[in-house]
Amino acid sequence: MALAGLPAAEGHAISFTMEIIFLGTGTSQGVPMIAQPEGEGCDMSNPKNWRTRTSIHVEMGGHHIQVDAAPEFRMQCIQHGLDQIDTFILTHGHADHILGMDDLRRFCDLNGGEALPVYSSEEGLARIQQIFPYAILDKPLVKGYPAFKLERMPKTLELPGGTVESVALPHGAIEVLGLVFTEAETGKQFTYYTDCKAVGEEARLIAEGSDVVILDGLRPNPHPSHMTIGEATQTAQEMDAPISFLTHMTYMVDHDETEASLPENIHLAYDGLRVSW
């Protein structure tokens, strides 16, 4: 199988039917974080070590899906030229994944003033209602405002471009949505499991056959609600996809140094990476 997963020109790839854009690959504090310890962690002269908060944008069979909205969401959209979102999925209600949702207002305008379909877990929907009560509407109050049509994420979400299967993953005191995307026309498939401490039997089962697997890999040392680089690497090897990427990384993860230590088919994602196949 040929994957355009590591383009020669950073941030650019030929447009195919299925495309993933890593808008951000950093943990909740971003990289560098405020008052970054001098001389510690990754080499900040390397652009791949500058990480905004984690989210991805997916084009599947011509349908555009945004997964999570980081605090930097507006600037991520501008930087990467995003001008279409048809469906939004929130994996969970933590601040680094939800606080950019107000900027979805522009996509309501671009969708003809209609509410944007928003899918999440019960926990995620409750958090949206707490933070954005003014946006839970069939249409924006006025042009330029956001409107969200909230829906509980089903086990299998049928979309014009294909399906998105969901599974609960452990993340400290809550569970997050793990997502498996399958493009209808071609059967191309990828798995997105961010912010999780482990990948259980059900999650591995629905991910079988994925062309690409994306996993949470926070840092080298243990964390109570995230996989370490070592744990994520082992999980990726066990899941045995043709190519895997790690995301949601702290300043302790140096891109070039860590990348060199990984198996040949496992890579660190970075902001702006486009994966097409």
TORBATI-369402 format. One record per residue (C-alpha): residue in one letter; residue number from 0; x, y, z. Coordinates in pm, 1 decimal. Layout:
N
- A / NUM / X / Y / Z
...
***
This chain:
277
- M / 0 / 0.0 / 0.0 / 0.0
- A / 1 / 124.5 / 349.9 / -84.6
- L / 2 / 57.3 / 622.8 / 170.5
- A / 3 / 137.8 / 990.4 / 124.6
- G / 4 / 191.3 / 1006.5 / 498.4
- L / 5 / 532.5 / 1171.2 / 514.3
- P / 6 / 533.3 / 1433.1 / 237.3
- A / 7 / 868.4 / 1562.8 / 118.2
- A / 8 / 743.3 / 1921.6 / 145.4
- E / 9 / 613.1 / 1974.4 / 497.4
- G / 10 / 246.4 / 2066.8 / 522.9
- H / 11 / 168.0 / 1973.4 / 159.2
- A / 12 / 22.6 / 1662.3 / 0.8
- I / 13 / -154.5 / 1562.3 / -317.0
- S / 14 / -531.1 / 1564.6 / -265.0
- F / 15 / -682.5 / 1214.6 / -253.6
- T / 16 / -1020.4 / 1085.5 / -141.8
- M / 17 / -924.9 / 1035.0 / 223.1
- E / 18 / -712.4 / 1302.1 / 390.7
- I / 19 / -619.8 / 1373.4 / 751.6
- I / 20 / -476.7 / 1710.8 / 854.1
- F / 21 / -311.8 / 1728.7 / 1195.4
- L / 22 / -412.3 / 2081.7 / 1296.8
- G / 23 / -243.7 / 2043.7 / 1635.3
- T / 24 / -41.8 / 1771.2 / 1806.9
- G / 25 / 34.4 / 1916.5 / 2148.5
- T / 26 / -89.8 / 1844.9 / 2497.4
- S / 27 / -316.2 / 2069.8 / 2705.3
- Q / 28 / -43.5 / 2327.7 / 2778.1
- G / 29 / 85.0 / 2340.1 / 2421.4
- V / 30 / 453.0 / 2338.4 / 2325.9
- P / 31 / 634.0 / 2549.8 / 2426.0
- M / 32 / 430.3 / 2596.1 / 2738.5
- I / 33 / 418.1 / 2918.1 / 2940.6
- A / 34 / 746.0 / 2970.2 / 3127.9
- Q / 35 / 902.8 / 2673.7 / 2950.5
- P / 36 / 1196.6 / 2547.8 / 3164.2
- E / 37 / 1511.1 / 2679.2 / 2998.7
- G / 38 / 1733.8 / 2408.5 / 2857.1
- E / 39 / 1481.3 / 2131.1 / 2924.4
- G / 40 / 1278.6 / 1921.5 / 2686.0
- C / 41 / 1267.9 / 1941.7 / 2307.8
- D / 42 / 1472.3 / 2152.8 / 2069.3
- M / 43 / 1256.2 / 2459.9 / 2004.0
- S / 44 / 1461.9 / 2554.1 / 1697.5
- N / 45 / 1287.5 / 2262.7 / 1521.0
- P / 46 / 944.1 / 2374.9 / 1386.3
- K / 47 / 806.8 / 2022.6 / 1440.2
- N / 48 / 845.3 / 2074.7 / 1816.1
- W / 49 / 608.6 / 2375.8 / 1815.5
- R / 50 / 272.6 / 2216.9 / 1897.0
- T / 51 / -70.1 / 2374.3 / 1925.1
- R / 52 / -342.0 / 2182.5 / 2107.6
- T / 53 / -456.9 / 1858.9 / 1946.3
- S / 54 / -722.5 / 1820.9 / 1677.5
- I / 55 / -759.7 / 1675.4 / 1328.7
- H / 56 / -954.8 / 1764.6 / 1015.6
- V / 57 / -1076.5 / 1479.7 / 794.5
- E / 58 / -1196.7 / 1478.9 / 435.9
- M / 59 / -1373.7 / 1149.6 / 367.1
- G / 60 / -1544.8 / 1100.6 / 33.1
- G / 61 / -1582.5 / 1477.2 / -7.6
- H / 62 / -1739.1 / 1519.4 / 340.0
- H / 63 / -1542.1 / 1739.6 / 582.7
- I / 64 / -1530.6 / 1635.5 / 948.8
- Q / 65 / -1364.2 / 1834.8 / 1225.7
- V / 66 / -1263.6 / 1639.2 / 1536.5
- D / 67 / -1227.9 / 1869.7 / 1839.9
- A / 68 / -1159.7 / 2243.4 / 1843.0
- A / 69 / -851.7 / 2359.5 / 2030.0
- P / 70 / -805.8 / 2708.3 / 2179.8
- E / 71 / -598.1 / 2788.3 / 1867.4
- F / 72 / -869.7 / 2662.5 / 1629.6
- R / 73 / -920.4 / 2992.2 / 1444.6
- M / 74 / -551.5 / 3031.3 / 1366.9
- Q / 75 / -520.7 / 2662.0 / 1275.7
- C / 76 / -800.4 / 2704.1 / 1018.7
- I / 77 / -637.5 / 3013.5 / 870.5
- Q / 78 / -291.3 / 2858.6 / 861.0
- H / 79 / -409.2 / 2539.5 / 692.2
- G / 80 / -669.8 / 2693.7 / 461.9
- L / 81 / -982.0 / 2526.3 / 601.9
- D / 82 / -1300.7 / 2662.7 / 448.4
- Q / 83 / -1546.0 / 2375.8 / 494.5
- I / 84 / -1676.9 / 2174.8 / 789.4
- D / 85 / -1987.5 / 1961.3 / 741.7
- T / 86 / -1983.6 / 1766.8 / 1069.2
- F / 87 / -1815.5 / 1826.5 / 1406.2
- I / 88 / -1723.5 / 1552.8 / 1655.1
- L / 89 / -1608.0 / 1628.9 / 2010.3
- T / 90 / -1409.8 / 1343.3 / 2165.8
- H / 91 / -1458.1 / 1480.5 / 2519.2
- G / 92 / -1517.7 / 1800.7 / 2710.4
- H / 93 / -1169.8 / 1891.8 / 2833.9
- A / 94 / -1067.4 / 2253.7 / 2775.6
- D / 95 / -796.9 / 2184.6 / 2518.0
- H / 96 / -1049.6 / 2005.3 / 2293.9
- I / 97 / -1361.1 / 2221.2 / 2333.9
- L / 98 / -1268.4 / 2586.7 / 2386.2
- G / 99 / -1228.6 / 2667.1 / 2015.4
- M / 100 / -1586.4 / 2568.9 / 1934.1
- D / 101 / -1713.8 / 2927.7 / 1930.2
- D / 102 / -1507.4 / 2979.4 / 1613.2
- L / 103 / -1725.3 / 2722.0 / 1437.0
- R / 104 / -1954.0 / 3024.1 / 1384.4
- R / 105 / -1779.9 / 3097.3 / 1056.8
- F / 106 / -1866.2 / 2752.3 / 923.2
- C / 107 / -2233.9 / 2811.1 / 1006.5
- D / 108 / -2214.3 / 3113.5 / 775.4
- L / 109 / -2040.5 / 2909.6 / 506.9
- N / 110 / -2308.5 / 2637.9 / 540.8
- G / 111 / -2581.4 / 2885.8 / 450.7
- G / 112 / -2668.7 / 2994.5 / 804.1
- E / 113 / -2763.2 / 2645.5 / 921.1
- A / 114 / -2674.5 / 2489.9 / 1256.1
- L / 115 / -2368.1 / 2268.1 / 1244.0
- P / 116 / -2427.9 / 1902.4 / 1336.7
- V / 117 / -2226.5 / 1832.4 / 1654.1
- Y / 118 / -2177.2 / 1479.7 / 1789.8
- S / 119 / -2029.7 / 1377.3 / 2124.3
- S / 120 / -2074.9 / 1156.4 / 2428.9
- E / 121 / -2318.2 / 1241.7 / 2707.2
- E / 122 / -2029.6 / 1402.6 / 2897.1
- G / 123 / -1919.4 / 1604.1 / 2594.9
- L / 124 / -2270.0 / 1726.8 / 2512.9
- A / 125 / -2325.4 / 1835.2 / 2873.4
- R / 126 / -2002.6 / 2036.1 / 2866.3
- I / 127 / -2103.0 / 2205.8 / 2539.7
- Q / 128 / -2435.3 / 2304.9 / 2695.0
- Q / 129 / -2252.2 / 2450.5 / 2996.8
- I / 130 / -2000.1 / 2654.2 / 2795.4
- F / 131 / -2199.3 / 2747.2 / 2482.6
- P / 132 / -2568.6 / 2769.0 / 2585.2
- Y / 133 / -2617.9 / 3059.6 / 2342.5
- A / 134 / -2527.2 / 2833.6 / 2047.6
- I / 135 / -2775.4 / 2547.0 / 2102.4
- L / 136 / -3009.5 / 2662.9 / 1826.0
- D / 137 / -3154.8 / 2552.0 / 1494.1
- K / 138 / -3012.2 / 2865.4 / 1332.8
- P / 139 / -2773.0 / 3138.4 / 1450.8
- L / 140 / -2938.8 / 3427.2 / 1635.6
- V / 141 / -2785.9 / 3664.0 / 1380.3
- K / 142 / -2543.8 / 3620.4 / 1092.6
- G / 143 / -2195.9 / 3550.9 / 1225.5
- Y / 144 / -2307.3 / 3369.9 / 1541.6
- P / 145 / -2263.3 / 2995.5 / 1604.9
- A / 146 / -2544.4 / 2739.8 / 1614.5
- F / 147 / -2500.7 / 2376.0 / 1713.0
- K / 148 / -2740.0 / 2089.5 / 1653.4
- L / 149 / -2638.1 / 1850.6 / 1931.5
- E / 150 / -2659.3 / 1475.7 / 1879.3
- R / 151 / -2542.3 / 1182.5 / 2092.1
- M / 152 / -2264.3 / 1001.8 / 1905.4
- P / 153 / -2398.5 / 662.2 / 1797.3
- K / 154 / -2195.4 / 343.7 / 1771.3
- T / 155 / -2194.3 / 395.6 / 1395.0
- L / 156 / -2247.2 / 740.0 / 1245.4
- E / 157 / -2356.6 / 732.2 / 881.3
- L / 158 / -2227.9 / 1031.8 / 683.8
- P / 159 / -2238.9 / 1114.7 / 311.8
- G / 160 / -1873.3 / 1017.2 / 271.3
- G / 161 / -1872.2 / 702.5 / 483.6
- T / 162 / -1908.4 / 588.7 / 843.4
- V / 163 / -1753.4 / 679.8 / 1177.9
- E / 164 / -1760.7 / 407.7 / 1443.1
- S / 165 / -1716.4 / 512.3 / 1805.3
- V / 166 / -1591.1 / 336.9 / 2115.5
- A / 167 / -1531.4 / 449.5 / 2475.0
- L / 168 / -1167.6 / 482.4 / 2583.4
- P / 169 / -1042.3 / 533.0 / 2942.2
- H / 170 / -909.2 / 881.1 / 3023.2
- G / 171 / -873.3 / 928.6 / 3396.8
- A / 172 / -1210.5 / 1003.9 / 3556.9
- I / 173 / -1394.3 / 1016.8 / 3222.9
- E / 174 / -1421.2 / 824.0 / 2898.1
- V / 175 / -1342.6 / 972.3 / 2557.5
- L / 176 / -1466.2 / 880.9 / 2211.1
- G / 177 / -1230.9 / 671.7 / 2002.9
- L / 178 / -1316.5 / 700.6 / 1633.4
- V / 179 / -1274.9 / 471.5 / 1331.6
- F / 180 / -1340.6 / 631.8 / 990.8
- T / 181 / -1428.4 / 419.5 / 685.2
- E / 182 / -1469.6 / 580.8 / 344.1
- A / 183 / -1774.7 / 436.7 / 168.7
- E / 184 / -1653.3 / 430.6 / -191.1
- T / 185 / -1309.4 / 279.5 / -135.6
- G / 186 / -1316.8 / 113.8 / 208.1
- K / 187 / -1014.3 / 318.2 / 318.0
- Q / 188 / -1003.9 / 323.9 / 697.1
- F / 189 / -819.3 / 494.0 / 979.7
- T / 190 / -837.9 / 493.8 / 1357.8
- Y / 191 / -810.9 / 798.8 / 1584.4
- Y / 192 / -759.7 / 722.0 / 1954.7
- T / 193 / -640.4 / 1034.9 / 2132.2
- D / 194 / -640.0 / 1109.6 / 2507.4
- C / 195 / -651.3 / 756.2 / 2639.8
- K / 196 / -465.6 / 546.2 / 2894.2
- A / 197 / -518.5 / 216.4 / 2710.8
- V / 198 / -681.8 / 61.4 / 2404.8
- G / 199 / -906.8 / -224.6 / 2510.3
- E / 200 / -1037.4 / -530.6 / 2328.6
- E / 201 / -1346.7 / -367.6 / 2175.4
- A / 202 / -1145.4 / -68.5 / 2054.1
- R / 203 / -886.7 / -295.8 / 1893.6
- L / 204 / -1156.3 / -506.3 / 1730.3
- I / 205 / -1327.7 / -218.4 / 1548.4
- A / 206 / -986.8 / -82.9 / 1442.7
- E / 207 / -887.1 / -404.5 / 1267.0
- G / 208 / -802.3 / -346.4 / 903.7
- S / 209 / -717.2 / 22.0 / 947.5
- D / 210 / -468.6 / 162.2 / 698.1
- V / 211 / -359.1 / 426.0 / 951.1
- V / 212 / -373.3 / 427.5 / 1332.1
- I / 213 / -330.6 / 747.7 / 1536.3
- L / 214 / -266.3 / 707.3 / 1908.9
- D / 215 / -219.9 / 922.0 / 2217.4
- G / 216 / 148.3 / 931.5 / 2317.2
- L / 217 / 200.1 / 1197.5 / 2582.5
- R / 218 / 559.2 / 1175.1 / 2707.8
- P / 219 / 829.2 / 925.3 / 2808.7
- N / 220 / 732.0 / 897.5 / 3177.2
- P / 221 / 403.1 / 757.6 / 3312.2
- H / 222 / 81.8 / 959.1 / 3337.9
- P / 223 / -244.6 / 849.1 / 3503.6
- S / 224 / -470.2 / 921.9 / 3203.4
- H / 225 / -247.9 / 911.5 / 2893.4
- M / 226 / -28.1 / 650.7 / 2727.1
- T / 227 / 344.6 / 710.0 / 2734.3
- I / 228 / 549.5 / 703.5 / 2414.7
- G / 229 / 653.9 / 348.5 / 2505.9
- E / 230 / 297.4 / 232.9 / 2578.9
- A / 231 / 165.8 / 391.4 / 2259.3
- T / 232 / 445.7 / 235.1 / 2054.6
- Q / 233 / 372.8 / -109.9 / 2196.3
- T / 234 / -0.3 / -63.4 / 2133.0
- A / 235 / 66.3 / 45.8 / 1774.7
- Q / 236 / 283.8 / -260.6 / 1716.2
- E / 237 / 10.1 / -487.1 / 1854.8
- M / 238 / -255.2 / -319.8 / 1638.6
- D / 239 / -23.7 / -375.7 / 1341.4
- A / 240 / -146.3 / -109.7 / 1097.8
- P / 241 / 72.0 / -37.4 / 793.0
- I / 242 / 152.4 / 304.5 / 941.2
- S / 243 / 86.0 / 462.9 / 1282.1
- F / 244 / 127.0 / 812.6 / 1425.5
- L / 245 / 153.3 / 938.4 / 1783.7
- T / 246 / -2.2 / 1270.0 / 1888.8
- H / 247 / -89.1 / 1486.5 / 2194.3
- M / 248 / 275.1 / 1527.2 / 2302.1
- T / 249 / 437.5 / 1741.4 / 2570.4
- Y / 250 / 756.9 / 1947.8 / 2556.6
- M / 251 / 943.6 / 1640.9 / 2686.7
- V / 252 / 912.8 / 1474.1 / 2343.5
- D / 253 / 1175.5 / 1590.9 / 2094.6
- H / 254 / 1057.1 / 1514.8 / 1742.9
- D / 255 / 1382.5 / 1413.9 / 1573.5
- E / 256 / 1529.4 / 1231.9 / 1872.5
- T / 257 / 1211.7 / 1034.7 / 1946.6
- E / 258 / 1133.0 / 966.1 / 1579.3
- A / 259 / 1476.6 / 807.8 / 1537.7
- S / 260 / 1403.2 / 564.5 / 1822.0
- L / 261 / 1067.0 / 440.1 / 1685.2
- P / 262 / 1001.4 / 135.4 / 1467.2
- E / 263 / 1004.5 / 203.3 / 1093.8
- N / 264 / 626.6 / 221.0 / 1049.6
- I / 265 / 553.1 / 435.7 / 1361.1
- H / 266 / 601.4 / 812.4 / 1348.4
- L / 267 / 542.7 / 1126.8 / 1550.3
- A / 268 / 277.1 / 1352.2 / 1402.8
- Y / 269 / 343.5 / 1726.2 / 1384.5
- D / 270 / 130.7 / 2035.6 / 1329.0
- G / 271 / 41.2 / 2070.5 / 962.2
- L / 272 / 115.1 / 1710.4 / 864.6
- R / 273 / -123.9 / 1586.0 / 594.2
- V / 274 / -177.8 / 1216.5 / 542.8
- S / 275 / -349.1 / 1116.2 / 216.5
- W / 276 / -406.1 / 783.5 / 49.3
***
